[in-house]
Amino acid sequence: MSEIQLADEFVYTVNNVDTTIHLMLTAAGVSLRDGKGTHSYRLKYIHLSDVIGAKVHYGAKDSVYLLIHYFPLIKNRFNGKVQRCKKQVILCANQHETTGGNVKQCIKWKKAISRLINGYEEKPDGTQKTKKRTFLAFVNPKGGKGIAKKMWLNTVKPMLDVAEITSEVVYTEYSGHARDYVQDCKDIYKYSAIMTVSGDGIVFEVFNGLMKRDDSTEAIKLPLAIIPGGSGNGLCAAILHQSGVPLTLMDAVYVAIRGSSTPLDMVRVEQGENVMWSFLSIAWGFLSAVDIESEKMRWMGEARFTVEAVKKLVSFPVKSGKVWFAPLTEELDDGSEPTVASPKSLPRNKQISKDPIIEPTSSESLNDVGGGSTASEEENGIGEVLDPNFDFTALNDVDTDTDEDSQDIDSKIPDRNRIVSDTAHLQDSENCRCKKCVPAPTPDPELLQKITESIEQIGLNSDIPESWKLIDGNFSTVMAFTLTHLSLGFKCAENMKLDSGFVYLMHSQGRSKKDFLQLLVQNCTPESNETRTIHFEKVRAFRLEPELSESGAYVTIDGELVPYEALHACIHKGIARVLSLPSAV
């Protein structure tokens, strides 16, 4: 049992009856008990992990109140959803004869709770004071459905005030505003964290602004607090997923307040003369086209991605190109550095020949699609509905059994045993060698560090090592991602951490609508199952060279459009920081 740090009597109203209760504070929580000694019983218990702050309130006739604000997880009895709800306990201090004595009692409790939550620091005279935090907040008024400013004023800012977090807000006015601001800010280190109330676009700007500073090595360690205020909120969803909390607005603010600095992987991307840093995804083909061409439907919020994806399944364009990658299980012979070779001179056994493009049959159409996205509600307590755009949006299951031609399409796809690792699962064989049945070997940590350092030295203009693998031909999509989610409503992996140290490279050279529908409804992930045309590789680095003569295609980095040309990407483990709760993954 935790040691009692503070105990006092307050007046608490229960069923409209004022009751004198015994209030006790421990490192684990706050207990409200009625009566004394062995005859007391607990009226309420508040876990300290749910508390974000306490305030002293002055009422009428010299009355003084202690307000404890907390956000417990509660299961809604109507829809069964577990969500964080805003609550407060109001306690009246009247045990002292003077108002000043009651004020001192409430202030003593407020400081004790704040120090348990936020920690404390030593003053020069040896006394202690509560740590003060200041957030630099970027709010994008035009992001997503255009309600980020309203979210900031009505929900985020009041919660920060309760938590005694000072905030300085910047409303972004043009593309690149956040990047320019953090790049040129001379007193950036006075802030405890940088908060973004926006989509992933402003997050991309902030990270790249920090990395353009002369002191980028230290600046990138300034943690980011992510609030979902745009169409795509992939980083926010990944943080909440790793924290083990629901994907809601209230939980995002709670994690920003109670979270601690957590390492985040970044991917260094070279393209032409430019160097960019990615935290989410690099896409080419189907998925990048969905992202860019749905921009005109921003008013729909996150649903715009689903609508555009269904439209793209009709035409299903393919593009030519080459992808080289360094597998995660790569090992060096005799501990030597990897040798290099020109891409044109790569041995034949290191290449993966291109797949034929399987043309869709005439019966494949939009009628095969059996579902779409459904908006779910986010509540601030039972029955108080917030904007539903910021809750987890689940796609309905798609009935793929009605696809009469799916079997015919799959049967036309040749055997994929030439892929780097066997990916087809043999259900009737005890000798199956697929990724699901045969776990990947665990490399030696020292060797892994040596390989990582050598890979980070390879750039866009470097020769490609012989140990890298090559896929070439026609692609329907290529996407590299480092997080569990691409948005609040799209989970692309299950067990990835914020600093996993590798990139998932997803590639497809087929045109099976059934497979892509599985991808859209999240039935095709690295942990669940690969399809015959969609495959996943764990990599440390990769190079993408699209055929430049083709038109109508896009390359995106974290959802931002970049020039349509070759790029080289390499993972850098845990160099950035975000605010997150201890990992639940």
Phi, psi and omega in degrees: 000134182293146179291136179286121182264336182203142178212135181204170175255137177225168174258126182236133182270119179238119181053046178066017178242125178287124182234133175282122183239164179256118182258127180234137179243128173234176179292345182264332183176188181243130182244131175252117183237142178261130181089184183227158174065216184287346182266003181278154175220153187277125176275323184201146174228130181245117176293133182296333179294341178269348186276135176250347178169174178222152181224156173255128183238135179259123182256195181285155176055044175062021178281147183233136184233146171254122179251123177251117182261127179217159186228080181282157173275124184230139177273123179289122185288346182270315182247358176077001181283141174265125183212158181275131184240145181278125178220162175210150175249130181249120183237132180262130178264116179218025182276351180251152182287334182250154177296323180300322178294319178293323177297316179298323179297315181292319179295322178300317179291319179299315180294320181296317179294317181298321181289326176293325182279310189261349186084181181213165178227155184277136173276164178302331181275006177093349178279170183250150174220151180293138178295134178258141180237144177229128179254138167265116187250127173257122180243124179261101184296339184257002182288145177056235179276006177078026183246013183298320180295319178296319177299316181298312184287324187268332186237305189291306183300314178301322179291323176295322179296317178299322180280004180060038176257117177286141182228143172240119188257140174235118175272117184293139186246343181204164178295125182095001182299312181296320179299313181296322184295310183287332179292324185260353183294122185274336180245046184297333186277000174283347180268141176282330181198163173250123181256139174240124173252087190186190171270196182287345181297315179291325176299316177301317179297316183296312180300316182287331174294319178296322182283348177270354179286156176295330180257040186300328181300322178271322184297325182291346178274357175288118188290148176256139173251121190252123176244130186284101181234018182228195179283308178257127182228053186296314182294319178300315180297320180293321179296314180294323177297313179293329179284347179075032180238161178298155181272075182230164178299314182299319179292325179297317178292319179301315180295323178297326182278314186263354183283167178237164183295126185231135181297146179226132177291146173231150178247122178276124184241123174258132176212112186062233178267359186263147172237125179236161180238126183250142177244351190234292188203156171231122189229149176213134178102223188306307187289324178291325177295321177299316182296310186286315186283352175268001181303326182291350180249030182303332180298342180277350184073214184294337181297341181299328180294318180294316181298314182291325179296318179296320178297320182292335180295341180289310184272322177049066181290153175235153181227151181267148178174187179226145177227120171256147177209152177260107183298151180296329183273009180301136177232154179261138177284129176059022178070014182275164177288149180293139175278161184241157178211154176294142179308326183288340183257014179298139178299152183297326182286354176265356183256152175246109185295156187289150176277148170289151178274123181271113182287139178291145178281164187294336183280349179281123182205185179296342179294343178287344184279122185256004182196174178213197181270146177235132181279133176250162187268150172242132188238145174257078188091172183292120174085356179258104190270128172266184179298123183290349183295341187255013174260170179294124181254115183262138175277139177295151176297143178257128181279092182277354180292341181274359179282097187293334186259003185297319180295321179297319180295312181299325183291339181277346183278125184292167180301137185257024182294345178284351177296156186311315176235148181296126185247342182281127180276125180263100186292330185259015184235140176276355183255025181296134182243023181288168182298330183289325184268332182244107180295146179292142179295148179269114183288157177295132184303319180293319178294321179298319179296321180294317179297316181301314181298321181291322180293323181294343179276349182275130181239188183297327183265004179277155171291151182273130179300150180297333183286347179286154180257155182233134169238129177223165180127211180262133183240139169273327175198150170223130177214133174250133180218154185239359184235168181286335185232145169265339176201178179300331184253009182227104178265124182253352176204163187252314192249013178289146175256170180294337179231052181294332178087013177211168178245137170273121177256109178263132180218148179216131177244010178251178181228038179282117178294327178300316180295319181287331173294322175299321178296317183292330179262015172065031173262001179235095180228164179302326184277331185276283179198146171273155175261180180290341183240350180243124186229154183235138175231137171275123184226161174260332181204159176203161176230132180245128177232092178286155176288114189287341182284346181275152180239170177078021179234163184224151167240129180234147174237116184054036179083358180261133181289131178235167181304148181274084181203176185298150176216155178233130185231143180216136181284140173235108190290124167060031183275338179260176181223143172224161176272124183209157173279165177307141188300133174253003182271000000 
